[in-house]
Amino acid sequence: MNPQYQHRCGRGETIEKGRIYTTEFISDDESLAWIDRESQSSEEHILLFSRLPHRRLLEHLDINAVEAYWLSERVTEGAIQPDMDDISSRILDHLSHHTGIVILEGLEWLVTKNGEDAVLSFVRNLREAVHRTSWSIVIPIRILAFEPLWLARLRREAPSIVLQSAHSSVHSAIYSESEDIDDAEEELDIGSLDILADGSPRLIMLTRLPSVGFTESLLRKRILQWRRMGLDVSEVEPALNLEPEEAYVLYSKVEEKVRRAVDLEKHLNNNPAEFSASEEATARFRIRQLTGLEMLEEKFFSD
């Protein structure tokens, strides 16, 4: 197999391009953690169909790094009906462009809504459509939700694959919650983030972490909070492997960039009439990437 048609997922099995798979995760959190690792460590496009709305996905991954749709019967922005034709059409639109991975959650619900035969036909059509493309399709499932005979038929169309579930990278280390965090540190929880008109979370300035008592655990938690807001803070992640003093210096540098980004977005939100749609979109992208901040400050705040 040509390497360009393979995608290695950590210590898991190789996902081949042009193929569709089913996979079993222990929990939704584990599934979403894998998706988040893929979106942060790969340049491929991630197309996600999830049973969770964007507000809930924010608790698990950076929604700016994936193209996510909420599988829901509600008619709202970012949602898609649990209709086989609608979902298939959205996927097929992507298969002829670029390269990436489609993750389709909620197959159990789709079976309930559409029936076993319709879903099996849907999966078979996806298998044929993805063949010889630069895309892969992964369907996380709960095997106990299906009759064994039907599950065997499903796996003939979409073979089972084992993907990495162990937390072995810098990104997955961010999700480690094993250390206890005392009451004074609980204020670091963001809770429910406000969502802007474009679907991105509103930036907020978090309490500055002091140098005294600065720990790797606190840093991991802060990185996750920043990423939930859609900020690219990859610059600070090497600090997870540094001594506390060096780590705090790097953290402080990135925290200052975040402060400036918050001020810039606040100006955008408060003065929408000053910017065209393209100017606003470009500015928001740079703000979330923490790049070009000086140029934006000069443009926004110069007399």
N, C-alpha and C positions, 0 to 999 in steps of 0.2 A: 504494500500500500504506500503510495506517495505520501511523504510527511505532511504535505500541505493539506491532505485530506484526513489528518488525524488531529485529535485534541486530547492532550494528556491532562487528566484531572487529579493533580496531586499524586497520592499513592493509589488512587483508584484505577479502574480499567480505562483503556483508551476509547474515547468516543470517536468513531469514524464519521467523516463527512458523508452525506448522502444516505444516512441511516436513521431509523427511528427506534427508540428504546423505551422500555419501562424500567423504573427503579423504585426500590423501597427504602424509605427513610423511617427512622424510629419515631420522629415527631415532625410537626410542621416547622418548629424552630430550627431543627437540624437541616431540613430541606432549604429553608430560606437562608440559613448561614452558608450553605454550599453555593446557592445562587449569588449571594453577596461576594463570596470569595472569587467566583468566576468573573463577576462584573468588574472587580477591582484588579484582577491579575491578568485579564485577557483584553486584547484590543478588538475582539469580536463583538458583534452586535448581540445583545441579549433581548429577546422578545418573550415577555412573561405574561401568561394568563393566570390570574390568581383569584381565589375566593375572598381575599382580603382587599378592602379599599385602600387607596393610597395613604390615607391617614394612618392606617394600621401597618402598612408596609414600612412606613418610616421608622418603626420601632425595630426593624430587622435589617434594612438595607438602604443604600443610597439610591433613591428612586431616580436621581438624575443620571445614573449610570446604566439604567435599564429602560426599555420601552415597556411599560406595564399597563395592563388592562384588567379591570375588575369584572370578574364573571358575576353578573348580578341581573336580576329582573328589574331593577330600578333604572329609570331613564335619567341618566345624569352624565356629566362630562367624565370621560375616562372609563366608562363602563361599557360592557358588551353583553348582549343577551346570551343565555345558555342555548344558543341555536347552532346546530352543526354547520349549516351553510354560512352563517355569519362568521364563525370562528375560522372555518376553512378558508373563506375568502380573504380574511385578514392575513392568515399565514401564507397563502399562495402569493399574495402581493409582495411578500418579502423574499420568497425563495429565489427569485430571478435577479436579486440585487445583492451585491456584497457577499459577506460570509457571516455566519453566526450560529447561535443556538436558540431554539424555541423551547421554552419550558411551559408545559400545559398542566396546571394543577386542577384538582376538582373533578377528576374523571368519574368518581363515584356519584357525584351530584348530576353530572351529565347523563349517566346511565339512568338515574332516577327520572330525569326530565324527558329523556328522548328514547329510552329503551335500549336493551342490550344489542339488538341487531343493528339499529341505527348507529350506535357508537362504534361497533366493530367495523361496519362499513366505512365510517368516518376515518378510523385509524388506518384501515387498508388503503383508502384513497391518499392519506398523508404519506404512507410508506412509498407509494408509487410516485407521488409528486416530489418528494425530497430526494429520490434516487438521482444520482449524478449531479447533484447540486453541491454548493459549498456550505450547506447548512446541515445541522443535526437537530433532531427533535427528541426531547426527553420528557417522559410522562411519569411524574412521581405518583405512586399508588399505595393504597392500603390493601394488601392482598386479602385480608379477612372480610373485606366488604363485598367480595365477589364469590360467586359459586365456582368451585374448583374447575368444572368443565369449561365454563366461559372464560375463566382466567387462563386456562391452557390455550384456548383459541386466541385470546388477546396476545399472549406471548409468542405465538407463531407469527403474528403480524409485527409485533414490537418486542423483540427479545429483551430479557432482563439483563441489566448491567449493574455492577456494584461500583458506586462512586465514593470518593473520599469522604469519610465522616469524621476522621480524627482531626483535631485542631493542631495543625503542624506549621502554619505560616504566621508571618507577622500579622496579617489581616485577621486570621482566625484567633490569634492571641488576644486581640482586642475584645473578643466576645467572652473571654474567660471571666467568670463571676465567682470563682472559688473563694477569693479572699473576702472576709467580712468587712463591711464598710460601716463605720459608726454613724451615730445620729448627726454629727456635725457635717458629715460628708453627704448625707442624703439630699441636701439642697442642690446637689449637682444634677439631679434628675430633671429632665426637661418637661416631662409630661406630654400633654397634647400640644403640638405645635400648630400655630396658625398657618393656613394655607393661602398663598397668594392666588390671584386670578389665573396665572399661567400654570397652576398646579404645584409649584415649588413651595417648600416650607419657608416661612418668614425667618430671617436671621435675627437672633437675639444675642446680646452680650452676656455671657455667663460670668459668675463670680470668679475673680482672679484667684488662681491657686497660689498659695504662699510657698516660699522656698523651704520654710521650716515644715517638716512633715510631708514633703513632696515624695511620693512613692510611685513605683511602676504601676500599681493598681489604680491610683488616681489618674495617672496619665492615660492608661488604657480607656478608662471610663470617659475622660474628656475627649479623646480622639473619636470614640464612638458617638458622643453627643454632637461633635462638629460634623461628622459624616452624616448623621441623621438630618442635619440641616442642609445637606447637599454641598458642603464645602470640601474642596480637594486639599486635604491636609497631609498628603503623603510625605511632605517635607519633614514633618515632625516624627514620623514613625520610626526612623533609625534611633531615636532617643530611647526607645524601649530596650535597646541593647547597650546603653551607655551607663556610666556611673551617675548617681543622682545629681551631682553638681553640673556635669556636662549636659545631662538630660534637661535640667531646668533652664539652662541657657538657651538651648534649642527650642524648648517649649515656649519661653518668653518671646522669642523672635516671632514664632508663628502666632502666638496669642495677639501680638501687636498688629499683625496683618489682619487677623480676624476682626479686631476692634475697628480698624479702618474700613474693612468690608461692610461691617454693620452700619457704620455712619454713611457710607456711600449708598447702600440699599435704602436706608431711611430717606435720603434725599430723593432718590428715584421715586419712592412710594409717595412722598409728600408733594412732588412737583411733576405729575404725569404730563402736564401740558407742555413742558419744556422739551420733550423728547419725541422723536418719531418712533414708530413701532420697531424699526430696524435698529435704531440707536439704543433703544431700551433693551432689546434682546441681546445685542452685543455687549452692552454694559453689564447686564445680569450674568452673562456667561463669564466675563472676566472677573467679576466680583466673586463668583463661586469658585473659580479656579485660583483666586488670590494672585492674579497676574495683572500687570498694567495698572496697579492701584494709584501710582503717582500721577499717571496721565489722566485718570478719571478725576482725581482730586483737583488737579489743575483746571480741568474743564468745568467741574461742578462748583468749586468754591472760590475760584479766582474772581476778583472784583472786575 
